[in-house]
Amino acid sequence: MKNTLYTYSLLLLIICFGCKSDKKEKAPLLSKQGKEVEIQYASGLKITDFGDHKIITVENPWPNADRTYRYLLAEEGATVPQDVEFDQRIQIPVKNIVVTSTTHIPALEVLNSEELLVGFPGLDYISSEKTRKRIDAGKIKEIGKNEALNTESLLNLQPDVVIGFSVDGSNKSLDLLQKTGIPVVFNADWTEHTPLGKAEWIKFFGAFLGKMNEANAFFEEVEEEYLSAKELAKKAKNKPDVVAGAMYQDQWYLPAGNSWQAIFIEDAHANYLFKETEGTGSLSLSFENVLTQAAHADFWMGPGQFTAYTQMLQASPHYARFEAFENRNIYTFASEKGSTGGVIFYELAPLRPDLVLKDMISVFHPQLLPNYTSTFYKPLE
C-alpha cells in the first residue's frame, strides 16, 4: 500500500512539474504573411507591410553588387517575429534624418517632411528654395563629403537614420558610422535604368516617414502624367534625330542605348542616334566617331555643362561642324541652377520624369504642347 501511494505521489509530482514548465516556455513568434507594396517599375526595391512593421529589401545597391540588404522598420511597441532577419532596425516614423544625395531632397519635400532633415554633405549642391531657407536658418548642418563624412558632426546630430549610397560597396565613412550605433541604410534609386523606376523610390521614403499613402498617391500622379505624355508624343508625324553629351579631355561622353536619358528620348518620339549601343550608363567615344554618326542630327540635348554657344566654341571649334549647332538646336539643363550653383536637373529630375519627358516633347514636337514652359531643358544661349 505504501509503495502504491509513493508511486502515485511521485507520478502526480512529475505531472505537476511538467505543467509548470509548459507555462513558462513560450512558442517562438514566427513571421506572418505580409502584404507586398506594389512596386511596378523599380527593380531594386521591395517593401513588405506587416502592419506595425515593414521589411524593405534593397537589391543592386550599387552596380554589380553581390549582396542584398534587408531593413526592418518597426513602429514603437511593434510585435516583431523572432525569426525575422535584417541588417538594420529603425523605429518609424523617423523623427530626424540625414540624406546624402540631392535626389533625396525632393522626396522629403513632396512628403512634407523637409523639417526632419538635420544634416547633408555638401549643402551648396542643394537647389530647392524651400530647403535652402532651412539651411540659411541653420537648421541643416554640413556633414562633410560623401566619401569623407564628418563622424563627429553626425554623432552630435544623432539622426534616427542616415540614408546613404555607394558606388562600389566601399564607403569607409558609412562603415565607421554604423559602428557608432547610428543606423545607415542604402538607397539605390540612382541604379535604376528607367524614368519611372527612379521615381518609384519615393515609396522607400514613404516607408521611413510613415507616409506610404502619400508616397503611393504621388507616384500614381507622376506615372499617369508620364504615360499620358508618352502617348501624346506618338501623335507626332516626324521622329527627329538626336545626339547628346559633349567632349571631356578628347573623349565624347554620351548616354548608352539603354540608359535613363536614352529612354526619355525614345519616349518623346525621337530617334536617338546611339540607341543601338549596349549599356545603361555612359559611352566614351572619339569625336570623329560621334561626328560621323551625328553630324546631321536635328537636335542636340544636354551638351554637358555648357550653357552658351560661345562656351562651346572656346572649348572646341569642332562643335560648329554639327548641324544642330549651326541651326541653334541645342538644349541644356545646366542653365537652371539654385542660388548656390546646384543644378536643379540633378536634384529634381529623377523624381519628376513626367516633367523631363514633357520638356523633350516640347522641343521635338512643339505643336503638341503649345504655350508650354519647360522646367529643365532650355535653349543654349
C-alpha positions in Angstrom: 0.0 0.0 0.0 2.8 2.3 1.0 4.6 1.6 -2.3 1.5 2.2 -4.3 0.9 5.5 -2.5 4.5 6.6 -3.1 4.3 5.8 -6.8 1.1 7.7 -7.1 2.6 10.7 -5.3 5.7 10.7 -7.5 3.7 10.5 -10.7 1.5 13.4 -9.6 4.6 15.5 -8.8 6.0 14.8 -12.2 2.8 15.8 -13.9 2.5 19.0 -11.9 6.2 19.9 -12.6 5.5 19.3 -16.3 2.5 21.6 -16.2 4.6 24.4 -14.6 7.3 24.0 -17.2 4.8 24.3 -20.1 3.5 27.5 -18.7 7.0 29.1 -18.5 8.0 28.1 -22.1 6.6 30.2 -24.9 6.5 29.1 -28.5 8.7 31.3 -30.7 6.8 34.0 -32.6 7.2 33.2 -36.2 6.8 35.5 -39.2 3.3 36.1 -40.5 2.2 36.8 -44.1 2.8 40.4 -45.0 1.3 42.5 -47.8 3.5 43.4 -50.7 3.5 47.1 -51.5 3.0 47.5 -55.3 6.4 48.1 -56.9 6.0 48.1 -60.7 9.0 49.8 -62.1 11.8 49.9 -59.5 13.9 46.8 -60.0 15.9 47.1 -56.8 13.2 47.8 -54.3 10.7 45.6 -52.4 8.5 46.6 -49.4 6.5 44.1 -47.4 4.0 45.6 -44.9 3.1 43.7 -41.7 1.0 46.4 -40.2 3.1 47.6 -37.3 6.4 46.9 -39.1 7.8 46.7 -42.6 10.6 44.9 -44.3 12.4 46.9 -47.0 14.6 44.9 -49.4 17.2 46.7 -51.4 18.7 44.8 -54.3 21.5 46.0 -56.5 22.6 48.8 -54.1 25.4 49.5 -56.5 26.3 48.2 -60.0 27.3 44.5 -59.9 26.6 44.3 -56.2 27.0 40.8 -54.7 24.6 41.3 -51.8 21.1 42.4 -50.8 20.1 44.5 -47.8 17.0 44.0 -45.6 15.9 46.7 -43.3 13.3 46.3 -40.5 11.2 49.4 -40.0 9.2 48.9 -36.8 6.7 51.2 -35.0 7.1 51.7 -31.3 5.8 48.7 -29.4 5.6 46.6 -32.6 5.4 42.8 -32.3 8.2 41.6 -34.5 8.6 37.9 -35.0 11.8 36.4 -33.6 12.8 34.7 -36.9 13.0 38.0 -38.9 16.4 38.6 -40.4 17.6 42.1 -41.1 20.7 44.3 -41.5 19.4 47.3 -39.6 16.4 48.0 -37.4 14.9 51.5 -37.4 12.0 52.8 -35.4 9.4 54.5 -37.6 8.2 57.1 -38.3 11.7 58.6 -38.1 11.9 62.0 -36.3 15.1 63.3 -37.8 17.1 62.1 -40.8 20.3 62.6 -42.7 20.3 62.1 -46.5 23.4 62.1 -48.7 22.1 62.8 -52.3 20.3 65.8 -53.7 17.9 63.4 -55.3 16.6 62.6 -51.8 15.6 66.2 -51.1 12.5 66.4 -53.4 11.1 63.2 -51.9 11.3 64.7 -48.4 9.6 67.9 -49.6 6.8 66.1 -51.6 6.0 64.2 -48.4 6.0 67.4 -46.3 8.9 66.1 -44.2 11.7 68.5 -45.1 11.7 69.7 -41.5 13.1 66.3 -40.4 16.3 66.8 -42.4 19.1 67.7 -39.9 22.3 67.1 -42.0 23.7 66.8 -45.5 27.1 66.5 -47.2 27.8 69.5 -49.5 25.0 71.9 -48.7 25.8 74.1 -51.7 24.6 71.4 -54.1 21.0 71.7 -52.8 18.9 73.8 -55.1 15.4 73.7 -53.6 14.4 77.1 -52.3 12.3 75.5 -49.5 15.2 73.5 -48.2 17.7 76.3 -48.7 15.7 78.5 -46.4 16.2 75.9 -43.7 19.9 75.8 -44.4 20.2 79.5 -44.2 18.3 79.4 -40.8 21.0 77.0 -39.5 18.6 74.1 -39.2 20.5 71.7 -41.5 24.2 71.1 -40.7 27.1 70.5 -43.1 28.5 67.0 -42.6 31.4 66.9 -45.0 31.6 64.9 -48.2 30.1 61.5 -49.1 33.4 59.8 -49.2 34.6 61.6 -46.0 31.6 62.2 -43.7 32.2 64.2 -40.5 31.5 61.5 -38.0 31.8 63.9 -35.1 29.1 66.2 -36.5 26.8 63.2 -37.2 27.2 61.9 -33.6 26.2 65.4 -32.3 23.1 65.3 -34.6 22.1 61.7 -33.5 19.8 61.1 -36.5 17.4 58.2 -36.4 18.8 57.1 -39.7 21.3 58.0 -42.4 20.2 57.4 -46.0 23.4 56.6 -47.9 24.5 55.3 -51.2 27.6 53.6 -52.5 29.1 53.4 -56.0 31.0 50.2 -55.4 30.3 48.9 -51.9 33.3 50.5 -50.2 32.5 53.6 -48.2 34.7 53.8 -45.1 32.7 56.7 -43.7 29.4 54.8 -43.7 31.2 51.7 -42.2 32.6 53.8 -39.4 29.3 55.5 -38.8 27.5 52.2 -38.4 29.9 51.1 -35.7 28.8 54.1 -33.6 25.3 52.7 -33.5 23.7 55.2 -35.9 21.6 53.2 -38.4 22.8 53.5 -42.0 20.7 52.3 -44.9 21.4 52.2 -48.6 19.2 53.9 -51.2 19.7 52.6 -54.7 17.4 54.9 -56.7 20.4 56.0 -58.8 21.0 52.5 -60.1 17.5 52.3 -61.7 17.6 52.4 -65.5 14.1 53.6 -66.3 12.5 57.0 -65.6 9.6 55.6 -63.7 11.9 53.2 -61.9 13.8 56.0 -60.3 10.7 57.9 -59.4 9.1 54.9 -57.7 11.7 55.1 -54.9 9.6 57.8 -53.2 7.9 54.7 -51.7 11.2 54.0 -49.9 11.0 57.3 -48.2 7.2 56.9 -47.6 8.0 53.8 -45.5 10.6 55.5 -43.3 8.4 58.6 -42.8 5.1 56.8 -42.1 3.6 58.2 -45.2 3.1 55.3 -47.6 -0.3 56.5 -48.7 1.0 59.9 -49.7 4.0 58.3 -51.5 1.8 55.9 -53.4 -0.6 58.7 -54.4 2.2 61.0 -55.6 3.8 58.3 -57.7 0.5 57.4 -59.3 0.1 61.0 -60.4 3.6 61.1 -61.9 3.1 57.7 -63.6 -0.2 58.9 -65.1 1.3 62.2 -66.3 4.3 60.4 -67.8 2.3 57.7 -69.6 -0.1 60.3 -71.0 2.8 62.4 -72.3 4.3 59.4 -73.9 1.0 58.6 -75.7 0.8 62.3 -76.8 4.3 62.1 -78.3 3.2 59.2 -80.5 0.8 61.6 -82.4 3.8 63.4 -83.9 4.3 62.6 -87.6 8.0 63.1 -87.6 10.7 61.5 -85.5 13.8 63.8 -85.4 17.4 62.5 -85.0 19.0 63.4 -81.7 22.6 63.4 -80.3 23.6 64.1 -76.7 26.6 64.8 -74.5 29.9 66.6 -75.1 33.6 66.1 -75.0 35.8 65.9 -72.0 39.6 65.5 -72.4 39.3 64.4 -76.0 36.6 61.9 -75.3 32.9 62.4 -76.1 30.7 61.2 -73.2 27.0 60.4 -74.1 24.2 58.2 -72.9 24.3 54.5 -73.7 21.5 52.9 -75.7 19.6 51.5 -72.7 20.2 54.4 -70.3 17.8 56.6 -68.5 18.4 59.5 -70.8 18.1 57.4 -74.0 14.7 56.1 -72.8 13.4 59.7 -72.4 14.4 60.5 -76.0 12.7 57.4 -77.3 9.5 58.0 -75.2 9.5 61.6 -76.6 9.1 60.0 -80.1 12.6 60.9 -81.3 15.4 58.9 -82.8 18.5 58.7 -80.5 21.3 58.1 -82.9 23.2 55.8 -80.5 20.2 53.8 -79.3 21.7 50.6 -80.6 24.7 50.7 -78.3 24.9 48.4 -75.3 24.8 49.6 -71.7 22.8 51.6 -69.2 25.4 54.2 -68.3 27.6 56.4 -70.4 29.6 55.8 -73.6 33.0 57.1 -74.2 33.7 57.7 -78.0 36.1 59.7 -80.1 35.0 63.0 -81.7 35.3 61.5 -85.1 33.0 58.6 -84.3 30.3 60.9 -83.0 30.7 63.3 -85.9 30.4 60.5 -88.4 27.1 59.4 -86.9 25.5 62.6 -85.7 26.8 65.5 -87.9 23.3 65.9 -89.3 21.3 65.4 -86.1 18.3 67.6 -85.8 18.7 68.2 -82.1 21.4 68.1 -79.5 20.3 67.5 -75.9 22.3 68.0 -72.8 25.8 69.2 -74.0 27.5 68.6 -70.7 27.8 71.8 -68.5 27.7 74.2 -71.5 25.1 76.9 -71.3 26.2 79.1 -74.3 27.4 78.6 -77.9 30.4 80.8 -77.2 31.5 78.5 -74.4 31.3 75.5 -76.7 33.4 77.2 -79.4 36.0 78.2 -76.9 36.2 74.6 -75.7 36.4 73.2 -79.3 35.7 74.9 -82.6 34.9 71.5 -84.0 31.5 71.6 -82.3 30.4 74.0 -85.1 30.6 71.1 -87.6 27.3 69.8 -86.3 24.1 71.0 -88.0 22.4 71.2 -84.6 25.0 73.7 -83.6 24.7 75.6 -86.8 20.9 75.7 -86.6 20.9 76.6 -82.9 19.0 73.5 -81.9 21.0 72.7 -78.8 19.2 72.4 -75.4 20.8 72.3 -72.0 19.6 71.6 -68.5 22.8 73.1 -66.9 21.5 76.7 -67.0 18.8 76.1 -64.4 20.5 76.3 -61.0 19.8 77.0 -57.4 21.1 80.1 -55.6 24.4 78.4 -54.6 25.0 76.8 -58.0 23.4 73.4 -57.7 21.9 72.1 -61.0 18.2 71.7 -60.5 18.0 68.8 -63.0 20.3 66.6 -60.9 18.1 67.1 -57.9 14.6 67.1 -59.2 14.5 65.2 -62.5 14.7 61.6 -61.1 11.5 62.2 -59.1 9.7 64.1 -61.9 10.3 62.2 -65.1 7.0 63.4 -66.3 8.4 67.0 -66.5 11.6 65.8 -68.2 9.5 64.0 -70.9 7.3 67.0 -71.4 10.3 69.2 -71.8 11.7 67.0 -74.6 8.3 66.7 -76.3 8.1 70.5 -76.3 11.5 70.6 -78.0 11.0 67.9 -80.6 7.3 68.4 -81.3 6.3 71.9 -80.1 2.9 71.7 -81.8 1.9 69.1 -79.3 2.5 71.3 -76.3 1.7 74.8 -77.3 2.5 77.6 -74.7 4.4 75.1 -72.6 7.1 76.4 -70.2 9.9 73.9 -69.7 11.3 73.0 -66.3 14.8 71.8 -67.1 15.8 72.0 -70.8 16.4 75.5 -72.1 17.8 76.7 -75.4 21.6 77.3 -75.3 22.4 81.0 -75.1 
